[in-house]
Amino acid sequence: MASSKHIYRVCFINQGKVYEVFARQVYQSEMYGFVVVEELIFGERSAIVVDPGEEKLKTEFASVTRSLIPMHAIIRIDEVEKEGVAKISELGANVTAFPASYLPQGGTPPRKDG
């Protein structure tokens, strides 16, 4: 388990966009195939300057105490010295989403005869 003095930047794909959030706790879940992100950090901004991207994330994760993110959605996890600005960005040419479905177009697995 990570110590609370550490800060992690977690980049992951969610609904076709790249989310970048900062958290104090990141670890492997007991539920196979998931990474747990806890204690999300959002910068304290003055009322004059508001970053709409960070505000959207802050609103989206307002009542979340623990988020389980599928391993295949994780792009990168970095330990950083201080938090930055949480943001949502478009999926670029350098990042490709892992296929969400393992089944062919019809939705049923191929049959093996024999």
C-alpha positions as CSV (number, residue, x, y, z in Angstrom):
1,M,0.0,0.0,0.0
2,A,1.3,3.4,-0.9
3,S,2.1,6.0,1.8
4,S,-0.1,9.1,2.0
5,K,2.9,11.4,1.4
6,H,3.3,10.1,-2.1
7,I,1.5,11.6,-5.0
8,Y,0.7,9.7,-8.2
9,R,-0.4,11.0,-11.6
10,V,-2.7,8.4,-13.2
11,C,-3.5,8.6,-16.9
12,F,-6.3,6.3,-18.2
13,I,-8.8,6.1,-21.0
14,N,-12.5,6.6,-20.1
15,Q,-15.3,6.8,-22.8
16,G,-12.8,7.7,-25.6
17,K,-11.0,10.4,-23.7
18,V,-7.8,10.5,-21.7
19,Y,-8.2,11.3,-18.0
20,E,-5.3,12.6,-16.0
21,V,-5.9,12.7,-12.2
22,F,-3.7,12.9,-9.1
23,A,-4.1,10.7,-6.1
24,R,-2.4,9.8,-2.8
25,Q,-3.2,6.0,-3.0
26,V,-2.8,3.7,-6.0
27,Y,-2.7,0.0,-5.7
28,Q,-3.8,-3.3,-7.2
29,S,-7.4,-4.3,-6.4
30,E,-8.5,-7.5,-4.8
31,M,-10.9,-7.7,-7.8
32,Y,-8.7,-9.2,-10.6
33,G,-7.8,-6.8,-13.4
34,F,-8.5,-3.5,-11.7
35,V,-6.3,-0.7,-10.2
36,V,-7.6,1.2,-7.2
37,V,-7.2,5.0,-7.1
38,E,-8.1,6.6,-3.8
39,E,-7.8,10.1,-2.2
40,L,-8.0,12.1,-5.4
41,I,-6.3,15.5,-5.3
42,F,-7.6,18.6,-7.0
43,G,-5.8,21.9,-6.8
44,E,-7.3,24.6,-4.7
45,R,-7.9,27.4,-7.1
46,S,-9.0,30.9,-6.5
47,A,-12.6,31.9,-7.4
48,I,-11.2,34.2,-10.1
49,V,-9.3,31.6,-12.1
50,V,-11.3,28.4,-12.8
51,D,-10.0,25.6,-15.0
52,P,-13.2,24.1,-16.6
53,G,-11.5,20.8,-17.3
54,E,-10.4,20.3,-13.7
55,E,-13.8,21.6,-12.4
56,K,-15.6,18.9,-14.6
57,L,-13.4,16.2,-13.1
58,K,-13.9,17.5,-9.6
59,T,-17.6,17.4,-10.1
60,E,-17.5,13.9,-11.7
61,F,-15.5,12.5,-8.8
62,A,-17.1,14.6,-6.0
63,S,-18.7,11.8,-4.0
64,V,-16.2,9.1,-5.0
65,T,-14.0,7.6,-2.2
66,R,-12.4,4.9,-4.3
67,S,-12.3,4.3,-8.0
68,L,-11.5,1.0,-9.6
69,I,-10.1,1.4,-13.1
70,P,-9.6,-1.6,-15.5
71,M,-5.9,-2.4,-16.0
72,H,-6.3,-2.3,-19.8
73,A,-7.5,1.4,-19.5
74,I,-4.4,2.5,-17.7
75,I,-2.0,4.4,-19.9
76,R,0.6,5.4,-17.2
77,I,1.1,5.8,-13.5
78,D,3.8,8.2,-12.3
79,E,5.0,9.1,-8.8
80,V,5.4,12.9,-8.8
81,E,6.7,15.4,-6.3
82,K,3.6,17.6,-6.4
83,E,0.2,17.5,-7.9
84,G,-0.6,19.2,-11.2
85,V,-3.8,20.2,-12.9
86,A,-6.3,17.3,-13.4
87,K,-7.6,17.3,-17.0
88,I,-9.5,15.5,-19.7
89,S,-8.1,15.5,-23.2
90,E,-8.9,13.9,-26.5
91,L,-7.5,10.5,-27.5
92,G,-4.6,11.5,-29.7
93,A,-2.7,9.7,-32.5
94,N,-0.1,8.4,-30.0
95,V,-2.7,6.7,-27.8
96,T,-5.0,3.9,-29.0
97,A,-7.7,2.4,-26.9
98,F,-7.4,-1.3,-26.1
99,P,-10.2,-3.2,-27.8
100,A,-13.2,-3.2,-25.4
101,S,-14.8,-6.3,-26.8
102,Y,-13.1,-9.7,-27.3
103,L,-16.0,-11.0,-29.3
104,P,-16.5,-10.8,-33.1
105,Q,-19.1,-8.4,-34.6
106,G,-22.0,-10.8,-34.0
107,G,-21.4,-11.0,-30.2
108,T,-20.8,-14.7,-29.9
109,P,-17.4,-16.5,-29.7
110,P,-16.3,-18.6,-32.7
111,R,-17.3,-22.3,-32.6
112,K,-14.6,-25.0,-32.5
113,D,-15.8,-28.1,-34.3
114,G,-14.2,-31.3,-33.4
